[in-house]
Amino acid sequence: MDISKLAVNRPVTFIMLLMAIALVGIICFANLSIDLLPKIELPYALVMISYPNAAPDEVENLITRPIEQVLATLENLEDLMSISTSGTSIVGVQFAMKTDMNFATLEMREKISMVERFLPDEAGAPLVMKMDINAMPIMGIYVSGDMELASLTVLVEDEIAPAMERVSGVASVSIGGGVWEEIAVICQNEALSGYGLTLAQIGQMLAADNINLPSGSILSGDTDITVRTLGKFTSLEDIAGYPLILPTREVITLRDVASVERRYAQRSSISRIDSRQAVSINITKQSVANTADVSQAAQKALAELKAKYPHLNFAIGFDQAVFINLAVASVSNAAVYGAILAVLVIFLFLKSIRSTLVIAISIPSSLLAAFILMDVAGMTLNMGQWLSVPFIIWGIYLIIHAIHKGRKLKPD
């Protein structure tokens, strides 16, 4: 079937078809979600292992090298790099493009499990993660008020953060800038040396006994009673009175070699808003969620929190959706202006109103048809689509130019 001849012979049909495509395209365009970049799966993964109080040399020899040796056998591996710092080992893996990262990270975990038992006992569990541009927080909220920072931290942790976690599309919420209570056991080195004890032994004994364990069940008539062994400490006095068995079989208590106190943990971050101490809330979206949609839903939830807690001050420190909307709007406006200028320039070259009108109608028609396919495929509207406008103009111009050239060579 010759589409060109059919379009000439049935112009009304094709005009109606074009109008239908334009109408559906406008509807699909309104339904498209906005994002800065298309969804990209980076072929990178990281393995992070903590080894507290270890020097970089020890971290490299005891953790990094065994991990590197076992990861070197991975399929589709292109590059392997590592960083060994005091207390932390980071191994980066680069795979070939188009590698299924879900399967690749699963294979990494299987390889690491083969050598995990040979790592030091004090080393933390290996953490395997994919490099994902969506893993960065999309919004930062700062909460302040006329109350102690400790009370504000508890309020944010127990009430405000869970409310933000319930927002559709939110993957996780992290809190920073607050203070948290801890139980500190401050040992006396002289007393430990005198009794022949070490800090490691004290820590192991406290960790081993500070636990509740199931102890089976007892059948009493028709009732099945679950039995538990309660070993968790419930007060400072329980910890201070913890019995320690010496190498000489003598028994002393923890208060004989250490003091136990409740205090605030050392702060690792400080947040301020308008020169006042605040607690920060960083929101990370799900990988399949849209940034603009999550930001809009989070702001709606934030408005409800402001009404519920009028004595608190809420401020948005950063919002990626604002930058994304501005960037996409700027590129889309530039594409529209560029298309208009291109049509004018083509009119000056071809000096034909009919040919120029064909180009002027073809550009939006092509974009609207593309929006229909994008909406069906679940794609987002980002900067990449608008950058394709010059290629559409160039392709249409080449077709029109070839038609004009063919008419000159064969006028009939």
C-alpha positions, -999 to +999 in steps of 0.1 A: +000+000+000+013+034-010+006+056+020+016+088+001-010+082-026-036+071-001-031+104+019-035+124-013-066+106-024-082+106+011-071+139+027-101+141+051-094+107+065-058+115+072-066+149+086-090+133+111-064+106+119-039+134+126-063+153+148-070+120+167-033+114+173-029+151+184-058+148+209-046+115+224-010+128+224-021+158+244-038+136+270-008+113+273+015+143+276-005+155+306-002+121+322+036+118+318+057+121+349+086+145+349+121+135+357+156+149+351+171+119+333+158+086+320+160+055+341+196+043+339+211+012+355+248+018+362+271-013+360+288-006+393+285-022+427+302-017+461+311-040+489+315-023+523+328-041+554+335-024+587+364-035+610+363-012+640+396+001+655+417-016+628+446+002+610+445+005+571+472-022+567+452-047+588+420-039+569+438-044+535+455-077+545+426-093+564+395-081+546+402-062+513+425-088+497+404-119+504+373-100+490+392-089+459+405-124+452+370-140+453+353-112+434+379-114+406+361-145+393+328-127+387+312-130+353+313-099+330+338-082+353+357-053+338+374-035+366+381-040+403+391-012+427+394-009+465+399+016+493+412+005+527+409+031+555+409+029+592+381+006+602+365+003+567+370-017+536+354-006+503+357-027+472+342-013+439+333-036+410+326-024+374+307-047+351+302-047+314+274-026+301+239-042+299+248-065+327+218-076+349+228-059+381+203-078+402+219-111+391+254-096+394+249-085+430+234-119+439+265-136+425+287-112+445+269-122+477+274-159+469+312-153+463+316-133+495+298-160+515+326-184+505+352-163+524+331-146+550+338-172+577+376-166+573+373-128+580+380-115+615+353-121+641+352-083+649+344-075+612+309-064+604+286-082+579+295-074+543+271-049+527+266-053+489+249-024+471+243-013+436+253+022+425+220+039+419+215+076+411+181+072+428+197+063+461+205+099+469+180+119+490+155+139+470+144+161+498+158+175+531+135+188+558+147+206+589+126+206+621+132+230+650+113+242+680+114+257+715+124+225+732+155+206+742+172+189+713+169+155+729+131+158+732+129+171+696+149+141+684+125+117+701+095+135+687+109+135+652+120+098+654+087+086+669+061+108+652+074+129+622+097+104+605+072+076+604+046+099+589+070+107+561+078+071+556+042+064+549+042+087+519+037+069+486+070+064+468+093+069+498+118+042+503+135+054+535+138+083+558+171+091+577+174+114+606+205+135+614+216+163+637+199+149+668+211+134+700+205+099+713+209+084+747+234+056+753+246+035+782+283+040+787+305+015+805+337+034+814+364+009+824+393+017+847+425+004+830+444-001+863+416-022+878+413-043+847+450-050+847+449-059+884+422-085+879+436-098+846+407-087+824+406-069+791+381-046+774+374-072+748+364-098+775+341-073+792+324-065+759+320-101+749+305-111+783+280-082+783+269-088+747+265-126+753+243-121+784+223-091+773+197-111+753+163-128+757+161-164+745+132-188+739+132-217+763+105-239+748+070-244+761+051-261+790+019-279+785-005-273+815-038-290+809-052-275+777-029-245+779+004-243+760+026-218+779+056-203+761+087-200+783+114-173+777+147-167+794+150-130+801+185-118+802+184-083+789+195-056+813+166-034+825+185-008+846+219+007+853+220-012+885+216-045+866+246-036+845+268-024+874+260-055+893+269-079+865+291-107+878+326-112+863+344-144+867+382-139+871+409-163+859+414-172+896+377-183+898+369-153+920+337-134+912+335-096+912+310-072+898+313-048+869+312-018+893+345-030+907+363-023+874+341+002+857+314+029+861+281+028+843+263+059+833+235+071+810+246+099+787+241+113+752+261+097+725+287+118+707+271+137+678+283+128+643+263+156+626+249+190+634+219+206+617+209+243+621+182+264+605+181+302+611+209+298+637+188+274+657+196+237+664+174+214+643+169+178+634+172+170+597+151+145+578+164+132+545+139+114+522+150+088+496+125+077+470+119+042+456+138+033+425+106+030+405+090+062+418+090+095+402+109+124+419+083+151+412+054+129+423+071+119+456+081+155+463+045+166+458+032+139+481+059+147+507+050+184+507+013+175+512+022+153+542+045+181+555+015+205+554-005+181+576+024+179+600+026+216+603-011+218+612-006+189+637+025+204+654+020+242+653+048+247+679+074+233+655+091+250+626+094+230+594+117+241+566+126+224+533+164+226+529+166+212+494+141+196+469+153+179+437+119+183+422+123+221+420+155+218+400+141+190+378+110+211+369+131+241+362+156+221+341+130+203+320+110+235+315+141+254+304+150+227+279+114+223+266+111+261+261+144+261+242+132+232+221+100+251+212+118+283+204+144+263+183+116+246+163+100+280+155+133+295+144+141+264+124+108+267+105+115+303+097+150+295+085+137+266+063+111+290+048+139+314+039+158+285+022+129+267+004+108+299-002+077+277-002+048+282+022+034+247+015+067+230+024+071+251+054+036+243+066+044+206+062+074+209+084+055+231+110+028+205+113+051+175+112+072+186+142+043+187+169+026+157+153+057+136+156+062+147+192+026+140+202+027+105+186+059+099+206+041+110+238+015+083+232+041+055+230+060+069+260+028+069+281+020+033+271+056+022+279+056+040+313+084+063+304+091+097+319+093+131+303+129+143+307+156+163+291+164+135+266+131+137+247+134+175+241+170+171+228+155+149+200+136+178+185+166+190+163+168+155+148+131+155+139+135+189+122+166+177+103+149+145+091+119+164+079+140+190+061+160+163+043+128+147+031+114+180+018+147+189+002+148+156-016+113+162-029+122+196-042+154+183-058+134+155-075+109+179-089+136+200-104+152+170-120+119+155-132+093+183-134+066+160-147 
